[in-house]
């Protein structure tokens, strides 16, 4: 399991734990899963955070 997969899994578990239920719980799990995916990809080196924030290497 790589960092991206672990991040998504951790985010989804936190989302389920924090969810009160219903549609709000779904949204919480979706947001936390997405955040976990982004953090996992950044830690794996598959995502250049500086490029996303507009601070590319060209500047």
CHARMM-style PDB file with segment names, atoms N, HN, CA, C and O in Angstrom:
ATOM      1  N   UNK     1       0.861  -1.162   0.000  1.00  0.00      PROA
ATOM      2  CA  UNK     1       0.000   0.000   0.000  1.00  0.00      PROA
ATOM      3  C   UNK     1       0.914   1.234   0.000  1.00  0.00      PROA
ATOM      4  O   UNK     1       1.784   1.376   0.859  1.00  0.00      PROA
ATOM      5  N   UNK     2       0.703   2.102  -0.960  1.00  0.00      PROA
ATOM      6  HN  UNK     2      -0.004   1.986  -1.658  1.00  0.00      PROA
ATOM      7  CA  UNK     2       1.519   3.310  -1.032  1.00  0.00      PROA
ATOM      8  C   UNK     2       0.883   4.432  -0.214  1.00  0.00      PROA
ATOM      9  O   UNK     2      -0.181   4.258   0.379  1.00  0.00      PROA
ATOM     10  N   UNK     3       1.551   5.581  -0.191  1.00  0.00      PROA
ATOM     11  HN  UNK     3       2.416   5.723  -0.673  1.00  0.00      PROA
ATOM     12  CA  UNK     3       1.091   6.696   0.634  1.00  0.00      PROA
ATOM     13  C   UNK     3      -0.261   7.235   0.218  1.00  0.00      PROA
ATOM     14  O   UNK     3      -1.063   7.625   1.067  1.00  0.00      PROA
ATOM     15  N   UNK     4      -0.525   7.262  -1.087  1.00  0.00      PROA
ATOM     16  HN  UNK     4       0.127   6.945  -1.776  1.00  0.00      PROA
ATOM     17  CA  UNK     4      -1.809   7.774  -1.561  1.00  0.00      PROA
ATOM     18  C   UNK     4      -2.957   6.880  -1.090  1.00  0.00      PROA
ATOM     19  O   UNK     4      -3.997   7.369  -0.648  1.00  0.00      PROA
ATOM     20  N   UNK     5      -2.758   5.588  -1.189  1.00  0.00      PROA
ATOM     21  HN  UNK     5      -1.913   5.191  -1.548  1.00  0.00      PROA
ATOM     22  CA  UNK     5      -3.804   4.660  -0.747  1.00  0.00      PROA
ATOM     23  C   UNK     5      -3.997   4.750   0.764  1.00  0.00      PROA
ATOM     24  O   UNK     5      -5.128   4.720   1.249  1.00  0.00      PROA
ATOM     25  N   UNK     6      -2.906   4.859   1.500  1.00  0.00      PROA
ATOM     26  HN  UNK     6      -1.988   4.884   1.105  1.00  0.00      PROA
ATOM     27  CA  UNK     6      -3.002   4.970   2.950  1.00  0.00      PROA
ATOM     28  C   UNK     6      -3.690   6.276   3.339  1.00  0.00      PROA
ATOM     29  O   UNK     6      -4.470   6.314   4.290  1.00  0.00      PROA
ATOM     30  N   UNK     7      -3.396   7.346   2.599  1.00  0.00      PROA
ATOM     31  HN  UNK     7      -2.762   7.316   1.827  1.00  0.00      PROA
ATOM     32  CA  UNK     7      -4.034   8.627   2.876  1.00  0.00      PROA
ATOM     33  C   UNK     7      -5.528   8.599   2.640  1.00  0.00      PROA
ATOM     34  O   UNK     7      -6.301   9.128   3.438  1.00  0.00      PROA
ATOM     35  N   UNK     8      -5.936   7.982   1.541  1.00  0.00      PROA
ATOM     36  HN  UNK     8      -5.308   7.552   0.892  1.00  0.00      PROA
ATOM     37  CA  UNK     8      -7.366   7.870   1.254  1.00  0.00      PROA
ATOM     38  C   UNK     8      -8.047   7.022   2.322  1.00  0.00      PROA
ATOM     39  O   UNK     8      -9.120   7.377   2.811  1.00  0.00      PROA
ATOM     40  N   UNK     9      -7.433   5.918   2.679  1.00  0.00      PROA
ATOM     41  HN  UNK     9      -6.562   5.630   2.282  1.00  0.00      PROA
ATOM     42  CA  UNK     9      -8.015   5.039   3.688  1.00  0.00      PROA
ATOM     43  C   UNK     9      -8.140   5.752   5.032  1.00  0.00      PROA
ATOM     44  O   UNK     9      -9.174   5.656   5.694  1.00  0.00      PROA
ATOM     45  N   UNK    10      -7.090   6.466   5.436  1.00  0.00      PROA
ATOM     46  HN  UNK    10      -6.250   6.544   4.898  1.00  0.00      PROA
ATOM     47  CA  UNK    10      -7.130   7.193   6.702  1.00  0.00      PROA
ATOM     48  C   UNK    10      -8.196   8.290   6.665  1.00  0.00      PROA
ATOM     49  O   UNK    10      -8.932   8.477   7.634  1.00  0.00      PROA
ATOM     50  N   UNK    11      -8.276   9.005   5.559  1.00  0.00      PROA
ATOM     51  HN  UNK    11      -7.679   8.853   4.772  1.00  0.00      PROA
ATOM     52  CA  UNK    11      -9.281  10.059   5.434  1.00  0.00      PROA
ATOM     53  C   UNK    11     -10.692   9.505   5.486  1.00  0.00      PROA
ATOM     54  O   UNK    11     -11.568  10.094   6.119  1.00  0.00      PROA
ATOM     55  N   UNK    12     -10.919   8.383   4.828  1.00  0.00      PROA
ATOM     56  HN  UNK    12     -10.208   7.905   4.314  1.00  0.00      PROA
ATOM     57  CA  UNK    12     -12.254   7.793   4.839  1.00  0.00      PROA
ATOM     58  C   UNK    12     -12.626   7.254   6.224  1.00  0.00      PROA
ATOM     59  O   UNK    12     -13.775   7.365   6.652  1.00  0.00      PROA
ATOM     60  N   UNK    13     -11.657   6.676   6.910  1.00  0.00      PROA
ATOM     61  HN  UNK    13     -10.724   6.585   6.562  1.00  0.00      PROA
ATOM     62  CA  UNK    13     -11.930   6.182   8.261  1.00  0.00      PROA
ATOM     63  C   UNK    13     -12.253   7.351   9.192  1.00  0.00      PROA
ATOM     64  O   UNK    13     -13.187   7.276   9.991  1.00  0.00      PROA
ATOM     65  N   UNK    14     -11.474   8.432   9.084  1.00  0.00      PROA
ATOM     66  HN  UNK    14     -10.716   8.493   8.435  1.00  0.00      PROA
ATOM     67  CA  UNK    14     -11.770   9.619   9.894  1.00  0.00      PROA
ATOM     68  C   UNK    14     -13.128  10.215   9.533  1.00  0.00      PROA
ATOM     69  O   UNK    14     -13.862  10.680  10.405  1.00  0.00      PROA
ATOM     70  N   UNK    15     -13.451  10.198   8.256  1.00  0.00      PROA
ATOM     71  HN  UNK    15     -12.854   9.820   7.548  1.00  0.00      PROA
ATOM     72  CA  UNK    15     -14.742  10.719   7.825  1.00  0.00      PROA
ATOM     73  C   UNK    15     -15.902   9.918   8.378  1.00  0.00      PROA
ATOM     74  O   UNK    15     -16.904  10.485   8.814  1.00  0.00      PROA
ATOM     75  N   UNK    16     -15.772   8.607   8.364  1.00  0.00      PROA
ATOM     76  HN  UNK    16     -14.959   8.146   8.010  1.00  0.00      PROA
ATOM     77  CA  UNK    16     -16.832   7.752   8.902  1.00  0.00      PROA
ATOM     78  C   UNK    16     -16.954   7.958  10.406  1.00  0.00      PROA
ATOM     79  O   UNK    16     -18.058   7.982  10.950  1.00  0.00      PROA
ATOM     80  N   UNK    17     -15.808   8.107  11.077  1.00  0.00      PROA
ATOM     81  HN  UNK    17     -14.911   8.087  10.635  1.00  0.00      PROA
ATOM     82  CA  UNK    17     -15.838   8.313  12.529  1.00  0.00      PROA
ATOM     83  C   UNK    17     -16.457   9.660  12.884  1.00  0.00      PROA
ATOM     84  O   UNK    17     -17.149   9.774  13.896  1.00  0.00      PROA
ATOM     85  N   UNK    18     -16.216  10.682  12.061  1.00  0.00      PROA
ATOM     86  HN  UNK    18     -15.654  10.589  11.239  1.00  0.00      PROA
ATOM     87  CA  UNK    18     -16.724  12.018  12.357  1.00  0.00      PROA
ATOM     88  C   UNK    18     -18.148  12.242  11.864  1.00  0.00      PROA
ATOM     89  O   UNK    18     -18.801  13.212  12.249  1.00  0.00      PROA
ATOM     90  N   UNK    19     -18.616  11.355  11.025  1.00  0.00      PROA
ATOM     91  HN  UNK    19     -18.086  10.567  10.712  1.00  0.00      PROA
ATOM     92  CA  UNK    19     -19.918  11.564  10.388  1.00  0.00      PROA
ATOM     93  C   UNK    19     -21.060  11.360  11.382  1.00  0.00      PROA
ATOM     94  O   UNK    19     -21.084  10.404  12.157  1.00  0.00      PROA
ATOM     95  N   UNK    20     -21.988  12.284  11.325  1.00  0.00      PROA
ATOM     96  HN  UNK    20     -21.969  13.060  10.695  1.00  0.00      PROA
ATOM     97  CA  UNK    20     -23.175  12.165  12.167  1.00  0.00      PROA
ATOM     98  C   UNK    20     -24.246  11.327  11.470  1.00  0.00      PROA
ATOM     99  O   UNK    20     -25.220  10.899  12.091  1.00  0.00      PROA
ATOM    100  N   UNK    21     -24.050  11.103  10.182  1.00  0.00      PROA
ATOM    101  HN  UNK    21     -23.260  11.451   9.678  1.00  0.00      PROA
ATOM    102  CA  UNK    21     -25.002  10.302   9.417  1.00  0.00      PROA
ATOM    103  C   UNK    21     -25.638  11.113   8.311  1.00  0.00      PROA
ATOM    104  O   UNK    21     -25.544  12.340   8.279  1.00  0.00      PROA
ATOM    105  N   UNK    22     -26.277  10.413   7.419  1.00  0.00      PROA
ATOM    106  HN  UNK    22     -26.353   9.416   7.445  1.00  0.00      PROA
ATOM    107  CA  UNK    22     -26.984  11.070   6.325  1.00  0.00      PROA
ATOM    108  C   UNK    22     -26.052  11.687   5.299  1.00  0.00      PROA
ATOM    109  O   UNK    22     -24.899  11.277   5.158  1.00  0.00      PROA
ATOM    110  N   UNK    23     -26.565  12.673   4.590  1.00  0.00      PROA
ATOM    111  HN  UNK    23     -27.501  13.006   4.704  1.00  0.00      PROA
ATOM    112  CA  UNK    23     -25.820  13.305   3.505  1.00  0.00      PROA
ATOM    113  C   UNK    23     -24.615  14.077   4.032  1.00  0.00      PROA
ATOM    114  O   UNK    23     -23.579  14.131   3.369  1.00  0.00      PROA
ATOM    115  N   UNK    24     -24.738  14.672   5.213  1.00  0.00      PROA
ATOM    116  HN  UNK    24     -25.579  14.628   5.752  1.00  0.00      PROA
ATOM    117  CA  UNK    24     -23.618  15.395   5.815  1.00  0.00      PROA
ATOM    118  C   UNK    24     -22.447  14.456   6.071  1.00  0.00      PROA
ATOM    119  O   UNK    24     -21.294  14.812   5.827  1.00  0.00      PROA
ATOM    120  N   UNK    25     -22.740  13.277   6.556  1.00  0.00      PROA
ATOM    121  HN  UNK    25     -23.676  12.988   6.754  1.00  0.00      PROA
ATOM    122  CA  UNK    25     -21.692  12.282   6.787  1.00  0.00      PROA
ATOM    123  C   UNK    25     -21.002  11.882   5.506  1.00  0.00      PROA
ATOM    124  O   UNK    25     -19.786  11.692   5.482  1.00  0.00      PROA
ATOM    125  N   UNK    26     -21.768  11.753   4.440  1.00  0.00      PROA
ATOM    126  HN  UNK    26     -22.756  11.908   4.459  1.00  0.00      PROA
ATOM    127  CA  UNK    26     -21.189  11.440   3.139  1.00  0.00      PROA
ATOM    128  C   UNK    26     -20.237  12.545   2.701  1.00  0.00      PROA
ATOM    129  O   UNK    26     -19.138  12.261   2.225  1.00  0.00      PROA
ATOM    130  N   UNK    27     -20.646  13.794   2.857  1.00  0.00      PROA
ATOM    131  HN  UNK    27     -21.539  14.024   3.244  1.00  0.00      PROA
ATOM    132  CA  UNK    27     -19.796  14.911   2.446  1.00  0.00      PROA
ATOM    133  C   UNK    27     -18.520  14.987   3.278  1.00  0.00      PROA
ATOM    134  O   UNK    27     -17.444  15.259   2.745  1.00  0.00      PROA
ATOM    135  N   UNK    28     -18.637  14.749   4.583  1.00  0.00      PROA
ATOM    136  HN  UNK    28     -19.511  14.529   5.016  1.00  0.00      PROA
ATOM    137  CA  UNK    28     -17.465  14.764   5.458  1.00  0.00      PROA
ATOM    138  C   UNK    28     -16.486  13.672   5.031  1.00  0.00      PROA
ATOM    139  O   UNK    28     -15.286  13.929   4.930  1.00  0.00      PROA
ATOM    140  N   UNK    29     -16.976  12.466   4.781  1.00  0.00      PROA
ATOM    141  HN  UNK    29     -17.951  12.258   4.863  1.00  0.00      PROA
ATOM    142  CA  UNK    29     -16.115  11.367   4.354  1.00  0.00      PROA
ATOM    143  C   UNK    29     -15.470  11.664   3.006  1.00  0.00      PROA
ATOM    144  O   UNK    29     -14.301  11.338   2.801  1.00  0.00      PROA
ATOM    145  N   UNK    30     -16.208  12.275   2.085  1.00  0.00      PROA
ATOM    146  HN  UNK    30     -17.158  12.540   2.252  1.00  0.00      PROA
ATOM    147  CA  UNK    30     -15.674  12.614   0.772  1.00  0.00      PROA
ATOM    148  C   UNK    30     -14.561  13.651   0.873  1.00  0.00      PROA
ATOM    149  O   UNK    30     -13.515  13.504   0.241  1.00  0.00      PROA
ATOM    150  N   UNK    31     -14.778  14.685   1.653  1.00  0.00      PROA
ATOM    151  HN  UNK    31     -15.628  14.805   2.166  1.00  0.00      PROA
ATOM    152  CA  UNK    31     -13.773  15.744   1.803  1.00  0.00      PROA
ATOM    153  C   UNK    31     -12.513  15.212   2.483  1.00  0.00      PROA
ATOM    154  O   UNK    31     -11.402  15.474   2.022  1.00  0.00      PROA
ATOM    155  N   UNK    32     -12.679  14.472   3.570  1.00  0.00      PROA
ATOM    156  HN  UNK    32     -13.582  14.259   3.944  1.00  0.00      PROA
ATOM    157  CA  UNK    32     -11.516  13.944   4.273  1.00  0.00      PROA
ATOM    158  C   UNK    32     -10.775  12.898   3.440  1.00  0.00      PROA
ATOM    159  O   UNK    32      -9.548  12.816   3.511  1.00  0.00      PROA
ATOM    160  N   UNK    33     -11.489  12.109   2.661  1.00  0.00      PROA
ATOM    161  HN  UNK    33     -12.486  12.176   2.603  1.00  0.00      PROA
ATOM    162  CA  UNK    33     -10.839  11.158   1.763  1.00  0.00      PROA
ATOM    163  C   UNK    33     -10.025  11.859   0.693  1.00  0.00      PROA
ATOM    164  O   UNK    33      -8.926  11.417   0.358  1.00  0.00      PROA
ATOM    165  N   UNK    34     -10.552  12.950   0.154  1.00  0.00      PROA
ATOM    166  HN  UNK    34     -11.445  13.310   0.427  1.00  0.00      PROA
ATOM    167  CA  UNK    34      -9.835  13.724  -0.858  1.00  0.00      PROA
ATOM    168  C   UNK    34      -8.589  14.367  -0.265  1.00  0.00      PROA
ATOM    169  O   UNK    34      -7.529  14.362  -0.891  1.00  0.00      PROA
ATOM    170  N   UNK    35      -8.711  14.916   0.926  1.00  0.00      PROA
ATOM    171  HN  UNK    35      -9.572  14.920   1.434  1.00  0.00      PROA
ATOM    172  CA  UNK    35      -7.545  15.506   1.595  1.00  0.00      PROA
ATOM    173  C   UNK    35      -6.489  14.432   1.851  1.00  0.00      PROA
ATOM    174  O   UNK    35      -5.298  14.675   1.657  1.00  0.00      PROA
ATOM    175  N   UNK    36      -6.908  13.276   2.276  1.00  0.00      PROA
ATOM    176  HN  UNK    36      -7.876  13.078   2.434  1.00  0.00      PROA
ATOM    177  CA  UNK    36      -5.973  12.174   2.508  1.00  0.00      PROA
ATOM    178  C   UNK    36      -5.271  11.747   1.233  1.00  0.00      PROA
ATOM    179  O   UNK    36      -4.080  11.436   1.256  1.00  0.00      PROA
ATOM    180  N   UNK    37      -5.993  11.728   0.119  1.00  0.00      PROA
ATOM    181  HN  UNK    37      -6.960  11.981   0.100  1.00  0.00      PROA
ATOM    182  CA  UNK    37      -5.393  11.372  -1.165  1.00  0.00      PROA
ATOM    183  C   UNK    37      -4.334  12.384  -1.574  1.00  0.00      PROA
ATOM    184  O   UNK    37      -3.246  12.005  -2.005  1.00  0.00      PROA
ATOM    185  N   UNK    38      -4.645  13.663  -1.442  1.00  0.00      PROA
ATOM    186  HN  UNK    38      -5.529  13.971  -1.091  1.00  0.00      PROA
ATOM    187  CA  UNK    38      -3.699  14.713  -1.827  1.00  0.00      PROA
ATOM    188  C   UNK    38      -2.447  14.656  -0.950  1.00  0.00      PROA
ATOM    189  O   UNK    38      -1.330  14.755  -1.459  1.00  0.00      PROA
ATOM    190  N   UNK    39      -2.624  14.498   0.358  1.00  0.00      PROA
ATOM    191  HN  UNK    39      -3.531  14.418   0.771  1.00  0.00      PROA
ATOM    192  CA  UNK    39      -1.475  14.417   1.258  1.00  0.00      PROA
ATOM    193  C   UNK    39      -0.635  13.178   0.952  1.00  0.00      PROA
ATOM    194  O   UNK    39       0.593  13.251   0.940  1.00  0.00      PROA
ATOM    195  N   UNK    40      -1.285  12.052   0.706  1.00  0.00      PROA
ATOM    196  HN  UNK    40      -2.283  11.993   0.715  1.00  0.00      PROA
ATOM    197  CA  UNK    40      -0.560  10.823   0.380  1.00  0.00      PROA
ATOM    198  C   UNK    40       0.231  10.947  -0.908  1.00  0.00      PROA
ATOM    199  O   UNK    40       1.373  10.491  -0.971  1.00  0.00      PROA
ATOM    200  N   UNK    41      -0.344  11.548  -1.931  1.00  0.00      PROA
ATOM    201  HN  UNK    41      -1.272  11.918  -1.879  1.00  0.00      PROA
ATOM    202  CA  UNK    41       0.375  11.746  -3.192  1.00  0.00      PROA
ATOM    203  C   UNK    41       1.537  12.712  -3.024  1.00  0.00      PROA
ATOM    204  O   UNK    41       2.594  12.525  -3.626  1.00  0.00      PROA
ATOM    205  N   UNK    42       1.345  13.740  -2.211  1.00  0.00      PROA
ATOM    206  HN  UNK    42       0.486  13.892  -1.722  1.00  0.00      PROA
ATOM    207  CA  UNK    42       2.433  14.691  -1.966  1.00  0.00      PROA
ATOM    208  C   UNK    42       3.584  13.997  -1.240  1.00  0.00      PROA
ATOM    209  O   UNK    42       4.749  14.242  -1.554  1.00  0.00      PROA
ATOM    210  N   UNK    43       3.273  13.142  -0.282  1.00  0.00      PROA
ATOM    211  HN  UNK    43       2.327  12.942  -0.027  1.00  0.00      PROA
ATOM    212  CA  UNK    43       4.315  12.428   0.440  1.00  0.00      PROA
ATOM    213  C   UNK    43       5.024  11.406  -0.437  1.00  0.00      PROA
ATOM    214  O   UNK    43       6.209  11.141  -0.235  1.00  0.00      PROA
ATOM    215  N   UNK    44       4.324  10.830  -1.404  1.00  0.00      PROA
ATOM    216  HN  UNK    44       3.362  11.046  -1.568  1.00  0.00      PROA
ATOM    217  CA  UNK    44       4.932   9.880  -2.337  1.00  0.00      PROA
ATOM    218  C   UNK    44       5.755  10.570  -3.417  1.00  0.00      PROA
ATOM    219  O   UNK    44       6.518   9.915  -4.128  1.00  0.00      PROA
ATOM    220  N   UNK    45       5.609  11.873  -3.545  1.00  0.00      PROA
ATOM    221  HN  UNK    45       4.990  12.405  -2.967  1.00  0.00      PROA
ATOM    222  CA  UNK    45       6.335  12.608  -4.567  1.00  0.00      PROA
ATOM    223  C   UNK    45       5.635  12.619  -5.909  1.00  0.00      PROA
ATOM    224  O   UNK    45       6.228  13.038  -6.904  1.00  0.00      PROA
ATOM    225  N   UNK    46       4.398  12.174  -5.967  1.00  0.00      PROA
ATOM    226  HN  UNK    46       3.916  11.833  -5.159  1.00  0.00      PROA
ATOM    227  CA  UNK    46       3.637  12.140  -7.214  1.00  0.00      PROA
ATOM    228  C   UNK    46       2.910  13.461  -7.475  1.00  0.00      PROA
ATOM    229  O   UNK    46       2.332  13.655  -8.544  1.00  0.00      PROA
ATOM    230  N   UNK    47       2.942  14.356  -6.505  1.00  0.00      PROA
ATOM    231  HN  UNK    47       3.411  14.198  -5.636  1.00  0.00      PROA
ATOM    232  CA  UNK    47       2.227  15.622  -6.612  1.00  0.00      PROA
ATOM    233  C   UNK    47       3.167  16.731  -6.184  1.00  0.00      PROA
ATOM    234  O   UNK    47       3.704  16.705  -5.077  1.00  0.00      PROA
ATOM    235  N   UNK    48       3.368  17.710  -7.064  1.00  0.00      PROA
ATOM    236  HN  UNK    48       2.931  17.731  -7.963  1.00  0.00      PROA
ATOM    237  CA  UNK    48       4.239  18.838  -6.757  1.00  0.00      PROA
ATOM    238  C   UNK    48       3.386  19.957  -6.169  1.00  0.00      PROA
ATOM    239  O   UNK    48       2.667  20.647  -6.891  1.00  0.00      PROA
ATOM    240  N   UNK    49       3.470  20.128  -4.862  1.00  0.00      PROA
ATOM    241  HN  UNK    49       4.054  19.567  -4.274  1.00  0.00      PROA
ATOM    242  CA  UNK    49       2.641  21.103  -4.163  1.00  0.00      PROA
ATOM    243  C   UNK    49       2.994  22.521  -4.606  1.00  0.00      PROA
ATOM    244  O   UNK    49       2.105  23.361  -4.746  1.00  0.00      PROA
ATOM    245  N   UNK    50       4.278  22.796  -4.830  1.00  0.00      PROA
ATOM    246  HN  UNK    50       5.000  22.114  -4.717  1.00  0.00      PROA
ATOM    247  CA  UNK    50       4.684  24.135  -5.274  1.00  0.00      PROA
ATOM    248  C   UNK    50       4.052  24.494  -6.605  1.00  0.00      PROA
ATOM    249  O   UNK    50       3.679  25.646  -6.826  1.00  0.00      PROA
ATOM    250  N   UNK    51       3.928  23.523  -7.488  1.00  0.00      PROA
ATOM    251  HN  UNK    51       4.231  22.587  -7.308  1.00  0.00      PROA
ATOM    252  CA  UNK    51       3.303  23.770  -8.793  1.00  0.00      PROA
ATOM    253  C   UNK    51       1.821  24.096  -8.632  1.00  0.00      PROA
ATOM    254  O   UNK    51       1.291  24.957  -9.334  1.00  0.00      PROA
ATOM    255  N   UNK    52       1.156  23.410  -7.711  1.00  0.00      PROA
ATOM    256  HN  UNK    52       1.587  22.711  -7.140  1.00  0.00      PROA
ATOM    257  CA  UNK    52      -0.257  23.671  -7.473  1.00  0.00      PROA
ATOM    258  C   UNK    52      -0.481  25.057  -6.873  1.00  0.00      PROA
ATOM    259  O   UNK    52      -1.490  25.703  -7.158  1.00  0.00      PROA
ATOM    260  N   UNK    53       0.450  25.510  -6.051  1.00  0.00      PROA
ATOM    261  HN  UNK    53       1.269  24.986  -5.820  1.00  0.00      PROA
ATOM    262  CA  UNK    53       0.305  26.795  -5.391  1.00  0.00      PROA
ATOM    263  C   UNK    53       0.825  27.952  -6.237  1.00  0.00      PROA
ATOM    264  O   UNK    53       0.784  29.105  -5.808  1.00  0.00      PROA
ATOM    265  N   UNK    54       1.309  27.649  -7.427  1.00  0.00      PROA
ATOM    266  HN  UNK    54       1.342  26.712  -7.776  1.00  0.00      PROA
ATOM    267  CA  UNK    54       1.763  28.705  -8.324  1.00  0.00      PROA
ATOM    268  C   UNK    54       3.213  29.092  -8.152  1.00  0.00      PROA
ATOM    269  O   UNK    54       3.658  30.089  -8.721  1.00  0.00      PROA
ATOM    270  N   UNK    55       3.953  28.331  -7.386  1.00  0.00      PROA
ATOM    271  HN  UNK    55       3.591  27.521  -6.924  1.00  0.00      PROA
ATOM    272  CA  UNK    55       5.366  28.622  -7.188  1.00  0.00      PROA
ATOM    273  C   UNK    55       6.208  27.568  -7.905  1.00  0.00      PROA
ATOM    274  O   UNK    55       6.919  26.784  -7.275  1.00  0.00      PROA
ATOM    275  N   UNK    56       6.115  27.567  -9.209  1.00  0.00      PROA
ATOM    276  HN  UNK    56       5.538  28.204  -9.720  1.00  0.00      PROA
ATOM    277  CA  UNK    56       6.830  26.585 -10.006  1.00  0.00      PROA
ATOM    278  C   UNK    56       8.327  26.835 -10.041  1.00  0.00      PROA
ATOM    279  O   UNK    56       8.805  27.848  -9.529  1.00  0.00      PROA
ATOM    280  N   UNK    57       9.052  25.934 -10.633  1.00  0.00      PROA
ATOM    281  HN  UNK    57       8.664  25.111 -11.049  1.00  0.00      PROA
ATOM    282  CA  UNK    57      10.508  26.027 -10.703  1.00  0.00      PROA
ATOM    283  C   UNK    57      10.979  27.092 -11.699  1.00  0.00      PROA
ATOM    284  O   UNK    57      12.138  27.503 -11.662  1.00  0.00      PROA
ATOM    285  N   UNK    58      10.102  27.531 -12.574  1.00  0.00      PROA
ATOM    286  HN  UNK    58       9.160  27.196 -12.604  1.00  0.00      PROA
ATOM    287  CA  UNK    58      10.478  28.481 -13.598  1.00  0.00      PROA
ATOM    288  C   UNK    58      10.689  29.896 -13.028  1.00  0.00      PROA
ATOM    289  O   UNK    58      11.311  30.741 -13.672  1.00  0.00      PROA
ATOM    290  N   UNK    59      10.185  30.136 -11.863  1.00  0.00      PROA
ATOM    291  HN  UNK    59       9.679  29.450 -11.340  1.00  0.00      PROA
ATOM    292  CA  UNK    59      10.220  31.501 -11.305  1.00  0.00      PROA
ATOM    293  C   UNK    59      11.445  31.733 -10.493  1.00  0.00      PROA
ATOM    294  OT1 UNK    59      11.631  32.825  -9.954  1.00  0.00      PROA
TER     295      UNK     59
END
